[in-house]
Amino acid sequence: MCACNNRECNSPLISGSIKKIATRYAGILAALVAGIYQQNVMAQNFPSSNDKIPAGWTGPVFKLSQDYPATLPQDPLPWQAIDPTREPERYARTVYNYVLEGNIQADWDVRNNKVRRWYHAPWMHYGDTGREFIRGLTRERTSPAPGSAGKGELGPAQTRCFQNWAVGFYNPPGGYQVGKVWAKPDNPDAVLSQFPNGTVIAKLLFTTAPDDELPYLKNAVEWQANVHVFSGVTCPSGALVRRPQTVRLLQVDIAIKDARAAETGWVFATLSYNGNAAGATPWERMQLVGVMWGNDIAKNQQWINKMNGTPQHLGAGGRLNGPVDNPRSSCISCHATAQTPSRSPMIAPSQADAPRWFANYPGNRAFDAGATATDYSLQIAMGIQNLNRSKTPVRSTSSKDPGPALIPAEDIKLMNRAFDSGRDIPLPIIINKALEYPVGR
């Protein structure tokens, strides 16, 4: 190429040609750069876990799937031809198979799914119950020890309390919306958390319970996870030591944004594992517990599988719930409290409060005045609150000690999530001299 400091380069003909070529290729380069930027604009760098990886660890290490789509994906959704209110079982099975597709082959590293990529919600790493480093599980509600022999929530042979841990992920339309909420990593916008139709959120729930106390867990999927260490004789929470241990898949939860669920906008399905069921793989032995698209029992807004074949406790009034869930609640009533800031527990504190928890809410209506609804996504709500609390000193008062007392961030997280069996009615939390949680209680 000419150095453009001689007469040939400076001739009008050659100079004009160079300008045309430069203009043409500048446009191509700009388009190329714009395309690359458009594809990766939502790629962030949120932490995957706060765990310290033990020296010599050679097993899997969780990586957050956070390269969120910059444009709304238009993938085919095979359940759209099935009415969830008329054929709930076929609908749920179709969505369940969609969740499995490519994820089993990728060993649930959803970044590497060759069929479609799935995505995680950020800021679930925060606190002692946050994402562990092996599989990205976060601690869920503890299954309490039975009050009397044969009365365990997980089955008649249960004698101790057991931890439950879970990992959730969003399909491409859901990942697109998660990326919009977190487009400014230090300033997420909960107003943007209204998910598009076709969003699917799936969650795998694992328990530390062994199959000698839960015989139906035989040949279940087993993972190693860096979870809390305790015997189960008592059910402690808080900043406990963690250690890699075996956990078994007990439950799968699925939520689908579907406008045909007219009063809520969401369909929830729950499956539980039955090691005695037919099926060549553990994934085939997952049995539907039921499908739910509203809280109104009188309107028959759910379908319950009476042939599940394993010990089950449903939720309040027979509403859909999975085996590790609180029997005083339901799938929809828990997720209806998804908002920021969190101002009400996920579980109704008393029978007098129950009607508010078991009403039907559209996903854009906050459960409490002054909060912003996060469209049934507790992970969006928790993630935003975790980010905020990581920056904010928190003080609380309790009934036993009326004076201000510092509460560890771990306890704050447990109280607001109300996942731990002993925290259904949390202590009040005061931030910047204002009662943040729970308001009016």
C-alpha positions, 0 to 999 in steps of 0.5 A, spaced: 500 500 500 502 507 498 505 511 504 501 516 501 507 521 501 509 521 494 506 524 487 502 517 485 498 517 492 497 524 492 494 524 485 486 526 485 484 519 481 488 515 486 486 519 492 479 519 491 479 511 490 483 510 497 477 515 500 472 510 497 475 504 499 476 507 506 469 509 507 466 502 504 471 498 509 470 503 515 462 502 514 463 494 514 468 495 520 463 499 524 457 494 522 462 488 525 463 492 531 456 494 532 454 486 531 459 484 536 457 489 541 450 487 540 451 480 541 455 481 548 452 488 550 449 484 556 455 480 558 457 482 565 462 479 570 457 478 577 461 473 582 459 466 581 460 464 588 463 467 595 466 460 597 473 458 597 475 452 593 479 447 597 486 446 595 487 440 591 479 440 588 479 437 582 471 436 581 466 441 577 466 449 579 460 453 578 460 458 573 454 463 573 451 463 566 451 471 565 452 472 557 444 475 557 441 475 550 441 483 548 435 481 543 428 478 545 429 470 542 424 467 538 425 460 539 419 455 538 415 454 544 412 447 544 407 447 549 404 453 546 399 449 542 397 446 549 392 449 554 395 449 561 388 449 564 385 443 560 391 439 559 395 440 565 399 434 565 401 434 558 403 441 558 407 440 564 410 434 561 412 438 555 415 443 558 419 439 563 422 435 557 424 442 554 428 443 560 431 437 560 433 438 553 441 439 552 442 440 559 442 433 561 448 432 556 451 438 559 451 436 566 447 442 567 452 447 566 447 451 562 452 455 559 454 449 555 447 447 553 448 445 545 440 446 544 439 452 547 443 456 553 440 458 559 441 463 564 442 464 572 440 470 576 446 474 579 447 476 586 445 469 589 452 468 592 451 473 597 451 471 605 452 464 608 447 461 604 449 463 598 451 459 592 456 454 593 462 453 589 461 446 586 454 447 583 451 454 584 446 451 589 443 456 594 440 454 601 432 453 601 427 451 606 430 446 611 425 440 612 424 439 620 425 433 624 418 430 625 414 431 631 413 424 632 415 417 629 412 416 622 410 424 621 416 426 617 414 431 612 419 427 607 416 420 609 415 416 615 422 413 616 425 420 616 427 422 623 432 428 623 432 435 619 435 435 613 438 441 609 435 442 602 439 446 596 437 448 589 439 452 583 435 455 578 436 458 571 432 461 566 430 460 558 433 465 553 426 469 553 427 469 561 435 470 560 433 476 556 429 480 561 434 478 567 439 482 563 435 488 562 434 488 570 441 488 571 444 492 565 447 496 570 450 491 575 450 496 580 444 499 579 439 494 577 432 496 575 426 492 578 421 495 574 424 491 568 422 485 571 416 483 567 418 477 563 415 476 556 410 470 555 414 464 554 419 465 559 421 458 563 424 458 570 426 451 572 429 449 579 433 443 581 432 442 589 437 437 592 436 434 599 442 432 604 437 426 606 440 419 605 435 414 602 435 409 608 430 415 611 427 416 604 427 409 601 424 412 594 430 416 593 434 410 591 438 411 585 436 418 585 441 423 581 447 425 586 451 431 586 457 433 590 455 440 593 459 445 598 453 445 604 453 446 611 455 441 616 450 439 622 448 432 624 440 433 623 439 432 630 438 440 631 436 444 625 441 450 626 441 456 621 447 462 620 454 462 619 455 454 619 461 451 616 461 448 609 464 442 606 463 438 600 457 433 601 453 428 597 446 431 596 440 427 592 435 430 587 428 430 590 424 435 587 424 439 580 420 446 580 418 449 573 414 456 572 412 458 565 409 465 563 403 464 560 398 469 558 392 463 559 393 463 566 389 469 566 389 471 573 396 470 575 400 470 568 404 464 571 403 456 571 407 452 576 409 445 576 412 441 581 415 434 580 418 429 585 423 423 585 420 416 585 425 411 585 420 405 584 417 408 578 418 406 571 424 409 567 431 408 565 434 414 568 432 418 574 430 424 570 424 419 567 423 417 574 421 424 576 413 424 577 409 430 577 406 432 583 401 437 580 400 444 576 397 450 578 395 457 575 391 460 581 390 460 588 383 459 588 381 452 590 373 453 588 375 455 581 379 449 580 385 453 578 390 447 579 391 439 577 394 434 583 397 428 580 393 423 585 398 417 582 405 420 584 406 414 588 411 417 594 409 421 600 407 428 599 404 434 603 401 439 599 400 446 601 395 450 605 388 447 603 390 442 598 394 447 594 400 445 590 407 444 593 413 440 593 415 435 598 421 440 601 416 446 601 412 449 607 405 445 608 402 452 610 404 455 603 403 454 596 407 455 589 403 461 587 402 464 594 410 464 596 412 467 589 407 472 589 411 476 595 416 477 590 418 484 590 423 489 592 424 491 598 421 485 601 416 487 606 412 481 607 414 474 609 413 468 604 408 465 609 402 468 612 403 469 619 396 467 621 390 464 619 387 471 619 392 474 614 391 467 610 386 471 605 391 476 602 397 470 601 392 466 597 389 471 593 391 471 586 396 477 583 398 479 576 405 479 576 406 487 575 402 488 582 406 488 588 404 484 594 405 490 599 404 498 597 411 502 596 414 496 593 416 494 586 413 487 584 418 482 580 413 478 576 413 472 581 421 472 581 424 471 588 431 470 585 430 477 582 427 480 588 433 477 593 438 478 588 437 486 588 436 486 596 442 482 597 446 487 593 443 493 597 444 489 603 452 488 601 452 496 602 448 497 607 449 497 615 443 493 618 440 493 625 434 490 628 430 489 634 427 483 637 422 482 642 427 479 647 432 485 646 428 491 645 435 495 644 438 495 637 443 489 635 447 488 630 444 482 626 449 478 621 448 479 614 446 471 613 441 471 618 438 477 614 438 473 608 434 467 611 429 472 615 427 475 608 427 469 604 423 465 610 426 459 607 428 456 614 423 452 617 424 456 624 424 463 620 416 463 618 415 470 622 422 474 621 424 479 626 423 486 624 429 489 620 430 497 621 435 500 615 436 507 616 432 508 622 426 506 617 422 499 618 423 495 612 421 488 613 416 486 615 412 493 614 406 494 619 408 487 623 
